[in-house]
């Protein structure tokens, strides 16, 4: 009996294994043989589907960012809700922030793969804040791009560096709830007109 191959299922397994591997080890430390073993896929198949390890990392990160954008669309008119949804997403998917940290370590200030696509997505987020500023629902004191950066940093930093968060604010449920409220307050203060 012939084995029926399902390329899409194989790619999904590779993406899942590669996400875990890159989140744990970064680009330099990740191993294609471990990804292949976890994905139950042929190592050469990974190269055929995705190219080299750096390109696989780039595609994994691109997918993770698209999943975030789909799950948590920008809501410039309700920064509290947007911050809550970002924080919940990062809590459920800490690998995204780890991938971004590894990307930063690998590329630093240099150009990243697929930079134009990423910039376009960030432009659309900034545009949502620009519209909210024009409509008067968001304070115009800070540039829209800075607002996206600041809100993203506020919502994600506690997940990106959990040891830092635990040492400063604690790790109990009540500590995390208080931190969430502080982040919401900070986001409100930088976005609320007249705040």
N, C-alpha and C positions, 0 to 999 in steps of 0.2 A: 504494500500500500504506500503510495507516494505521500510525502509530508507536504501539507499545504502551508505555504509561507504567507505571512501577513506583514508586509513592509511597514504599514502604519502602526501596528501594534509593536513591532520591533523598535521603530523610531521612538515611540512613547516610552518603552522600557529604557532605551538608551538615554533619553532626556531625563527621566527620573533618576537613573543611576548617576548620570553626569552632574545633575544638580547637587545631589548629595556629596559626590566626590569633590567637586569644585568648591562647594561651601565649606567643606571640612579642610581642604588642602590647598586651595588657590590654584592658579594656573600652573605654576612651576612644580608644585608638589603633587598635583593630581596625576594619576596613572591610568592610561587607556586600558591596560590589561585588567585593572580592578573594575573599571566601568563596564568592560565587556563581560567579565565574570558576573557582576551584579545584574546586568541586563540580560544575561543568558544569550549573548550575541557574539558573533565573530568579530575579532579585533579589526580585521581588514574591512569588514562591513561598515564599521564606524567611520573609518577613514573614507570609504567610498561615499557614504551618505553626507558626511560633515566636513571632510577635509582634515586639516591638522588640528592639534589639540587647542591651539589658540582660537581657531574658528569655531570649534565646538563650544568652547567657553563663551564666545561672543554670542552664538545662537542661543545657548542656554539662558544667558543674561537677558537677551532681547525678548525671549519668550516670557521670562519672569516679569519683566517690566510691562509687557503687554497685558499679562494677566492682572497685574496691579491696576493698570489704567482701566481695564474692563470692570474689575471688581469695585474700584473706588474712583469713580469719575470726580473731577474737580467740582466742588460746590463752593464757589467764591462767596455766594450770598449767605451761606451758613457755615462759617469757619469752625464753630463748635462741633457740628455734625461731621464735617470733613476731617477734623483732627481725630475724633472718635473712631471713624471708619478706618483712617490710616493706622492708628495705633492698634486696633483690633486685627487689621490685616497683617501688620508686622509681627504681632504676637503669634498669630497662626502660621505665618510664613517667614520665620526669621532668616531663612536661607537667602532671601532676596538682599537683605542688608549685608549679609556676609559676602555675597557675590560682589556687591558694589564696593565693599571695603577691599576685597582682593583685587578688583579691577584698579582701584586707586593705588594700591601698592605696586601693582605690575606696571601701570602706564604713567602714574604720577601726573604731571602737567602735560604730558605728550598727548597726541591725538589718539583717540580710541577707535576701534573698529565700528563701522556703521554710525559714525558721529553725526552725520547730517540727518539721518533718520531720528536719532535720539533728540537732537536739537529741535527738530520740527515738533516732536511730541511735547517737549518742554515749552516751546513757543505757544502751543495751543493752550497749555495750562496757564501760562502768563497772560495770554489774551483773555481768558475768562476773568482773571482778576482785573485786567484793564477795563473790561466792560463794566464790571461791578463798581469800579472806581468812577467811571463816567456816569453811571446811574446813581452814584451817591450812597450805595449800600456798603462800600468798603472805603476806608480812609485812603486818601490819595497821598499821604505823607511819605510812603515808601514806594519805590518802583515795583511794578507787578512781578518782575523776575525775582527781585529780592524777597517778596512775599512768598512766592512758591518755594524758594530755597529755605527761608526761615521756618515756614510751617512744616516742610518736609523734614528738616533737621530736628525741630522740636518733637515731632511725632515719632521719629525713627531712632533717635540717639539712644534712648533707654533700652531698646531691643538690640541695637548694634553693639553696645558695650554694657552688657548686663551686670558685669562685675562692678563697674563704675556706679551704675544705678543702685545696686544693692548696698555698696559701701556708703553712699551718700544718703539715700532715702529709705533703705531697707528693702526687704524682699517679701514681706508678708502682704496678703491681699489688701489690707487696709492701707499699707504704704503705697502700693501700686495705684489704688483708687485715688489717694490724695495727690500723687504725682500726675495722674491723668487730669485731675481738676486743675492743677497748676498749669499744665500744658494748655488746656482749654482757655484758661484765664489769660495766659501770655498771648495766645493766638488772637483772642478777642481784643486785647489791648492794642495789638499792632494792626488790626483790621477795622475795628469799630469806629465809625465816623465820630469825631469829637472826643474820643477816649483819651 
